[in-house]
Amino acid sequence: MIIDFIFTVVGIYIICGFVFALAFVFKGAQVIDEGAKDSTWGFRIIIIPASIVFWPLLLIKWIRVSKIQSHD
């Protein structure tokens, strides 16, 4: 029962991370890092796994940078 709960939570985390990674790869990476603006498809594919794992941190950073840019 505990194992099922852990797998469910991890599965939900990974699904949320995958959905976030799709948005992040196309829009968020270039907002956070200017160097990613003209990046290749190879680079975008490479950052997908890390985006899935670290999605909460990247989301916070994306929001912070977006707020700073909107005030400028």
N, CA, C and O atoms as CSV, one atom per row, in Angstrom:
chain,resi,resn,atom,element,x,y,z
A,1,MET,N,N,0.820,-1.190,0.000
A,1,MET,CA,C,0.000,0.000,0.000
A,1,MET,C,C,0.870,1.262,0.000
A,1,MET,O,O,0.587,2.205,-0.740
A,2,ILE,N,N,1.900,1.286,0.805
A,2,ILE,CA,C,2.799,2.437,0.844
A,2,ILE,C,C,3.559,2.558,-0.463
A,2,ILE,O,O,3.756,3.660,-0.975
A,3,ILE,N,N,3.985,1.424,-1.004
A,3,ILE,CA,C,4.708,1.430,-2.277
A,3,ILE,C,C,3.813,1.971,-3.391
A,3,ILE,O,O,4.272,2.742,-4.234
A,4,ASP,N,N,2.549,1.576,-3.402
A,4,ASP,CA,C,1.615,2.097,-4.405
A,4,ASP,C,C,1.481,3.609,-4.300
A,4,ASP,O,O,1.448,4.303,-5.316
A,5,PHE,N,N,1.405,4.116,-3.092
A,5,PHE,CA,C,1.302,5.551,-2.876
A,5,PHE,C,C,2.551,6.269,-3.385
A,5,PHE,O,O,2.458,7.300,-4.050
A,6,ILE,N,N,3.714,5.714,-3.067
A,6,ILE,CA,C,4.978,6.323,-3.515
A,6,ILE,C,C,5.056,6.335,-5.034
A,6,ILE,O,O,5.431,7.348,-5.623
A,7,PHE,N,N,4.710,5.226,-5.674
A,7,PHE,CA,C,4.739,5.168,-7.138
A,7,PHE,C,C,3.735,6.136,-7.753
A,7,PHE,O,O,4.009,6.736,-8.792
A,8,THR,N,N,2.584,6.291,-7.123
A,8,THR,CA,C,1.585,7.233,-7.618
A,8,THR,C,C,2.098,8.667,-7.537
A,8,THR,O,O,1.958,9.436,-8.489
A,9,VAL,N,N,2.690,9.023,-6.404
A,9,VAL,CA,C,3.219,10.378,-6.223
A,9,VAL,C,C,4.353,10.633,-7.215
A,9,VAL,O,O,4.401,11.695,-7.835
A,10,VAL,N,N,5.251,9.687,-7.368
A,10,VAL,CA,C,6.361,9.840,-8.318
A,10,VAL,C,C,5.829,9.936,-9.747
A,10,VAL,O,O,6.331,10.728,-10.545
A,11,GLY,N,N,4.833,9.145,-10.065
A,11,GLY,CA,C,4.236,9.194,-11.398
A,11,GLY,C,C,3.595,10.537,-11.689
A,11,GLY,O,O,3.757,11.078,-12.782
A,12,ILE,N,N,2.870,11.079,-10.724
A,12,ILE,CA,C,2.253,12.393,-10.893
A,12,ILE,C,C,3.326,13.462,-11.052
A,12,ILE,O,O,3.194,14.362,-11.882
A,13,TYR,N,N,4.390,13.364,-10.256
A,13,TYR,CA,C,5.501,14.321,-10.353
A,13,TYR,C,C,6.124,14.284,-11.751
A,13,TYR,O,O,6.398,15.331,-12.338
A,14,ILE,N,N,6.344,13.100,-12.273
A,14,ILE,CA,C,6.958,12.952,-13.595
A,14,ILE,C,C,6.024,13.453,-14.696
A,14,ILE,O,O,6.475,14.084,-15.652
A,15,ILE,N,N,4.738,13.177,-14.569
A,15,ILE,CA,C,3.780,13.667,-15.569
A,15,ILE,C,C,3.740,15.196,-15.562
A,15,ILE,O,O,3.757,15.830,-16.618
A,16,CYS,N,N,3.687,15.782,-14.363
A,16,CYS,CA,C,3.717,17.247,-14.268
A,16,CYS,C,C,5.021,17.787,-14.845
A,16,CYS,O,O,5.021,18.805,-15.538
A,17,GLY,N,N,6.117,17.116,-14.565
A,17,GLY,CA,C,7.412,17.528,-15.090
A,17,GLY,C,C,7.471,17.448,-16.602
A,17,GLY,O,O,8.055,18.318,-17.248
A,18,PHE,N,N,6.875,16.418,-17.172
A,18,PHE,CA,C,6.882,16.274,-18.628
A,18,PHE,C,C,6.068,17.389,-19.289
A,18,PHE,O,O,6.497,17.974,-20.283
A,19,VAL,N,N,4.901,17.675,-18.734
A,19,VAL,CA,C,4.072,18.757,-19.277
A,19,VAL,C,C,4.810,20.085,-19.160
A,19,VAL,O,O,4.818,20.879,-20.101
A,20,PHE,N,N,5.432,20.327,-18.003
A,20,PHE,CA,C,6.209,21.546,-17.819
A,20,PHE,C,C,7.373,21.600,-18.796
A,20,PHE,O,O,7.646,22.650,-19.378
A,21,ALA,N,N,8.060,20.481,-18.980
A,21,ALA,CA,C,9.243,20.447,-19.850
A,21,ALA,C,C,8.898,20.841,-21.275
A,21,ALA,O,O,9.689,21.512,-21.938
A,22,LEU,N,N,7.739,20.440,-21.753
A,22,LEU,CA,C,7.346,20.818,-23.109
A,22,LEU,C,C,7.223,22.337,-23.238
A,22,LEU,O,O,7.699,22.924,-24.210
A,23,ALA,N,N,6.591,22.957,-22.266
A,23,ALA,CA,C,6.462,24.418,-22.302
A,23,ALA,C,C,7.811,25.089,-22.085
A,23,ALA,O,O,8.131,26.085,-22.734
A,24,PHE,N,N,8.589,24.543,-21.179
A,24,PHE,CA,C,9.873,25.141,-20.843
A,24,PHE,C,C,10.844,25.084,-22.014
A,24,PHE,O,O,11.561,26.050,-22.275
A,25,VAL,N,N,10.872,23.978,-22.708
A,25,VAL,CA,C,11.803,23.813,-23.826
A,25,VAL,C,C,11.491,24.809,-24.941
A,25,VAL,O,O,12.404,25.329,-25.582
A,26,PHE,N,N,10.207,25.075,-25.175
A,26,PHE,CA,C,9.846,25.973,-26.267
A,26,PHE,C,C,9.833,27.449,-25.873
A,26,PHE,O,O,10.079,28.305,-26.722
A,27,LYS,N,N,9.557,27.763,-24.630
A,27,LYS,CA,C,9.426,29.163,-24.244
A,27,LYS,C,C,10.284,29.537,-23.031
A,27,LYS,O,O,10.969,30.559,-23.060
A,28,GLY,N,N,10.258,28.742,-21.985
A,28,GLY,CA,C,10.877,29.108,-20.717
A,28,GLY,C,C,12.386,29.199,-20.737
A,28,GLY,O,O,12.958,30.074,-20.086
A,29,ALA,N,N,13.040,28.325,-21.460
A,29,ALA,CA,C,14.506,28.321,-21.472
A,29,ALA,C,C,15.047,29.633,-22.013
A,29,ALA,O,O,16.041,30.152,-21.506
A,30,GLN,N,N,14.402,30.172,-23.036
A,30,GLN,CA,C,14.883,31.423,-23.610
A,30,GLN,C,C,14.550,32.613,-22.721
A,30,GLN,O,O,15.198,33.654,-22.824
A,31,VAL,N,N,13.561,32.483,-21.856
A,31,VAL,CA,C,13.249,33.554,-20.916
A,31,VAL,C,C,14.288,33.590,-19.803
A,31,VAL,O,O,14.746,34.661,-19.404
A,32,ILE,N,N,14.656,32.414,-19.307
A,32,ILE,CA,C,15.619,32.320,-18.205
A,32,ILE,C,C,17.038,32.602,-18.674
A,32,ILE,O,O,17.811,33.251,-17.970
A,33,ASP,N,N,17.384,32.111,-19.871
A,33,ASP,CA,C,18.756,32.233,-20.371
A,33,ASP,C,C,18.744,32.777,-21.794
A,33,ASP,O,O,18.199,32.145,-22.699
A,34,GLU,N,N,19.335,33.934,-21.989
A,34,GLU,CA,C,19.391,34.551,-23.318
A,34,GLU,C,C,20.131,33.674,-24.325
A,34,GLU,O,O,19.832,33.713,-25.518
A,35,GLY,N,N,21.090,32.888,-23.852
A,35,GLY,CA,C,21.854,32.019,-24.743
A,35,GLY,C,C,21.016,30.912,-25.353
A,35,GLY,O,O,21.392,30.352,-26.383
A,36,ALA,N,N,19.902,30.591,-24.746
A,36,ALA,CA,C,19.033,29.535,-25.260
A,36,ALA,C,C,18.067,30.036,-26.322
A,36,ALA,O,O,17.312,29.252,-26.897
A,37,LYS,N,N,18.088,31.332,-26.582
A,37,LYS,CA,C,17.130,31.923,-27.522
A,37,LYS,C,C,17.256,31.318,-28.919
A,37,LYS,O,O,16.244,30.983,-29.534
A,38,ASP,N,N,18.449,31.177,-29.415
A,38,ASP,CA,C,18.665,30.620,-30.752
A,38,ASP,C,C,19.227,29.203,-30.699
A,38,ASP,O,O,20.036,28.820,-31.543
A,39,SER,N,N,18.801,28.433,-29.715
A,39,SER,CA,C,19.351,27.090,-29.518
A,39,SER,C,C,18.820,26.108,-30.560
A,39,SER,O,O,17.772,26.322,-31.169
A,40,THR,N,N,19.566,25.041,-30.743
A,40,THR,CA,C,19.211,24.016,-31.715
A,40,THR,C,C,18.225,23.030,-31.099
A,40,THR,O,O,17.996,23.021,-29.890
A,41,TRP,N,N,17.651,22.203,-31.964
A,41,TRP,CA,C,16.746,21.161,-31.477
A,41,TRP,C,C,17.495,20.150,-30.615
A,41,TRP,O,O,16.923,19.586,-29.682
A,42,GLY,N,N,18.756,19.921,-30.919
A,42,GLY,CA,C,19.557,19.008,-30.105
A,42,GLY,C,C,19.662,19.478,-28.669
A,42,GLY,O,O,19.523,18.688,-27.736
A,43,PHE,N,N,19.908,20.765,-28.495
A,43,PHE,CA,C,19.975,21.333,-27.147
A,43,PHE,C,C,18.639,21.189,-26.435
A,43,PHE,O,O,18.592,20.828,-25.259
A,44,ARG,N,N,17.564,21.470,-27.140
A,44,ARG,CA,C,16.232,21.382,-26.529
A,44,ARG,C,C,15.915,19.957,-26.093
A,44,ARG,O,O,15.313,19.746,-25.040
A,45,ILE,N,N,16.314,18.990,-26.891
A,45,ILE,CA,C,16.084,17.583,-26.523
A,45,ILE,C,C,16.923,17.201,-25.310
A,45,ILE,O,O,16.462,16.467,-24.435
A,46,ILE,N,N,18.149,17.699,-25.260
A,46,ILE,CA,C,19.041,17.372,-24.143
A,46,ILE,C,C,18.521,17.906,-22.810
A,46,ILE,O,O,18.712,17.259,-21.780
A,47,ILE,N,N,17.870,19.069,-22.804
A,47,ILE,CA,C,17.433,19.644,-21.526
A,47,ILE,C,C,16.089,19.092,-21.032
A,47,ILE,O,O,15.671,19.403,-19.916
A,48,ILE,N,N,15.417,18.287,-21.838
A,48,ILE,CA,C,14.127,17.738,-21.417
A,48,ILE,C,C,14.231,16.898,-20.137
A,48,ILE,O,O,13.444,17.129,-19.219
A,49,PRO,N,N,15.159,15.937,-20.024
A,49,PRO,CA,C,15.202,15.145,-18.780
A,49,PRO,C,C,15.447,15.984,-17.522
A,49,PRO,O,O,14.815,15.760,-16.489
A,50,ALA,N,N,16.359,16.942,-17.612
A,50,ALA,CA,C,16.625,17.796,-16.456
A,50,ALA,C,C,15.424,18.678,-16.149
A,50,ALA,O,O,15.143,18.960,-14.984
A,51,SER,N,N,14.719,19.112,-17.179
A,51,SER,CA,C,13.528,19.928,-16.972
A,51,SER,C,C,12.431,19.139,-16.281
A,51,SER,O,O,11.680,19.690,-15.476
A,52,ILE,N,N,12.334,17.858,-16.587
A,52,ILE,CA,C,11.341,17.004,-15.930
A,52,ILE,C,C,11.681,16.843,-14.452
A,52,ILE,O,O,10.793,16.925,-13.603
A,53,VAL,N,N,12.931,16.620,-14.141
A,53,VAL,CA,C,13.342,16.378,-12.753
A,53,VAL,C,C,13.291,17.651,-11.915
A,53,VAL,O,O,12.814,17.634,-10.780
A,54,PHE,N,N,13.776,18.740,-12.469
A,54,PHE,CA,C,13.897,19.982,-11.700
A,54,PHE,C,C,12.791,20.986,-12.003
A,54,PHE,O,O,12.994,22.189,-11.842
A,55,TRP,N,N,11.623,20.512,-12.440
A,55,TRP,CA,C,10.579,21.418,-12.873
A,55,TRP,C,C,10.108,22.407,-11.808
A,55,TRP,O,O,9.811,23.547,-12.164
A,56,PRO,N,N,10.021,22.048,-10.528
A,56,PRO,CA,C,9.571,23.072,-9.564
A,56,PRO,C,C,10.559,24.241,-9.447
A,56,PRO,O,O,10.150,25.398,-9.351
A,57,LEU,N,N,11.843,23.933,-9.456
A,57,LEU,CA,C,12.857,24.986,-9.357
A,57,LEU,C,C,12.876,25.863,-10.606
A,57,LEU,O,O,12.978,27.086,-10.515
A,58,LEU,N,N,12.777,25.232,-11.759
A,58,LEU,CA,C,12.775,25.986,-13.010
A,58,LEU,C,C,11.514,26.842,-13.142
A,58,LEU,O,O,11.565,27.951,-13.674
A,59,LEU,N,N,10.391,26.327,-12.660
A,59,LEU,CA,C,9.158,27.109,-12.697
A,59,LEU,C,C,9.270,28.360,-11.832
A,59,LEU,O,O,8.853,29.442,-12.244
A,60,ILE,N,N,9.829,28.213,-10.645
A,60,ILE,CA,C,10.026,29.374,-9.761
A,60,ILE,C,C,10.941,30.390,-10.425
A,60,ILE,O,O,10.662,31.589,-10.410
A,61,LYS,N,N,12.032,29.910,-11.009
A,61,LYS,CA,C,12.971,30.826,-11.676
A,61,LYS,C,C,12.311,31.519,-12.866
A,61,LYS,O,O,12.508,32.716,-13.074
A,62,TRP,N,N,11.542,30.785,-13.633
A,62,TRP,CA,C,10.845,31.332,-14.793
A,62,TRP,C,C,9.880,32.435,-14.354
A,62,TRP,O,O,9.816,33.489,-14.986
A,63,ILE,N,N,9.143,32.199,-13.293
A,63,ILE,CA,C,8.202,33.199,-12.781
A,63,ILE,C,C,8.944,34.435,-12.295
A,63,ILE,O,O,8.538,35.557,-12.600
A,64,ARG,N,N,10.023,34.248,-11.545
A,64,ARG,CA,C,10.796,35.391,-11.033
A,64,ARG,C,C,11.372,36.241,-12.162
A,64,ARG,O,O,11.279,37.468,-12.132
A,65,VAL,N,N,11.961,35.589,-13.149
A,65,VAL,CA,C,12.556,36.324,-14.265
A,65,VAL,C,C,11.463,37.034,-15.066
A,65,VAL,O,O,11.660,38.167,-15.505
A,66,SER,N,N,10.331,36.393,-15.259
A,66,SER,CA,C,9.236,37.017,-15.999
A,66,SER,C,C,8.734,38.259,-15.273
A,66,SER,O,O,8.428,39.264,-15.914
A,67,LYS,N,N,8.643,38.204,-13.946
A,67,LYS,CA,C,8.198,39.368,-13.176
A,67,LYS,C,C,9.205,40.518,-13.295
A,67,LYS,O,O,8.815,41.677,-13.431
A,68,ILE,N,N,10.481,40.195,-13.244
A,68,ILE,CA,C,11.529,41.226,-13.375
A,68,ILE,C,C,11.461,41.859,-14.760
A,68,ILE,O,O,11.549,43.080,-14.888
A,69,GLN,N,N,11.304,41.040,-15.797
A,69,GLN,CA,C,11.265,41.552,-17.166
A,69,GLN,C,C,10.009,42.387,-17.411
A,69,GLN,O,O,10.045,43.338,-18.192
A,70,SER,N,N,8.908,42.046,-16.760
A,70,SER,CA,C,7.680,42.805,-16.975
A,70,SER,C,C,7.727,44.168,-16.296
A,70,SER,O,O,7.014,45.085,-16.704
A,71,HIS,N,N,8.563,44.316,-15.257
A,71,HIS,CA,C,8.698,45.588,-14.582
A,71,HIS,C,C,9.659,46.544,-15.288
A,71,HIS,O,O,9.666,47.745,-15.020
A,72,ASP,N,N,10.465,45.995,-16.188
A,72,ASP,CA,C,11.438,46.841,-16.911
A,72,ASP,C,C,10.820,47.585,-18.055
A,72,ASP,O,O,11.510,48.331,-18.751
